[in-house]
């Protein structure tokens, strides 16, 4: 399997003409795999400790900081940003809409920062909002905005009382052991290039510091640390089991799609700062792409799927500003790795019997004209449509009181299941999300 991955990376570097390419793949059941091809463009050889710029993957760190502030009770996602920052315009835009790129705010700050490569100071940045446009009403559509993430970084800094770079270091990188991640440039950083389309010449791109706009795209990192970050975004229990950085439930909230990125081709969407790519067999790739002068990056984790060993993360970092072949390659590399070297299949083992209170629930029930199967599995009551496709996750219930349970995942999540018993204590009828469930199929007015 390693030989196949090696050749795939070598082919990508050669065909996309990337001066320096670093790749890392993480999974719970195998050692971390890393590979580098090319040259760093500096006096230091390219190796697994070389840091490359990750561009807009930075936004995932800023989003996590904002959700940390929410979980700490410092902000609400539906708060207007003007309640947290003294801004002259656009104060009505909510944190949720800014996070999901659905606030309608223009893409870049006022002026031509990508032409001049000069950015204003913090005070001028906020003052310049007077001249920035809201292109669409909130919630109308997806419109990517670096300006939005600069504002979100300012909110995090204000609420936690520290600079954005120090927040990334102290609240994210250090707890997760990601020592390479930071906004600074050091001797381990590779040089970025613009590769000429009609020759083999690669021109050096300037190393830019975007200051107040750093929360949108400033960070540098190794591929190994970014593969761990991808795994954290998709499967936090494998990387941060104690929830030091963020709880698993909050990360699930972040990856719930708020919008598609293209209204005609629904191949990816945006949650709260996270790009989400649906894949076959109920697999979701969670992460972000990145681009800065001379660099491209793709960092994703894998959630779900039948052959997922857990803790799967991948990072592909390139020192070329035009090698966009890395974006589909990143997703395909994970598919290739897991299909060529699938995880072991855990053996089934007998479990404890269902509690007496739920034994008469088990088996087949009819609701809304469809048949469902209720089972006791892994210590919890579950339900699945009798004709559901293979791989469809069941609904899972947790007791609220003896004859009332809450759906905690799957179909009708959040809704109540109420049990009705006869004089002998046998469950003869149920209501799930208020729909009647019976042992035989009935019409809505109770006719057989």
Order of alpha helices (4+ residues) and beta strands (2+ residues): alpha-beta-beta-beta-alpha-alpha-alpha-alpha-alpha-alpha-beta-beta-alpha-beta-alpha-alpha-alpha-beta-beta-beta-beta-beta-beta-alpha-beta-beta-beta-beta-beta-beta-beta-beta
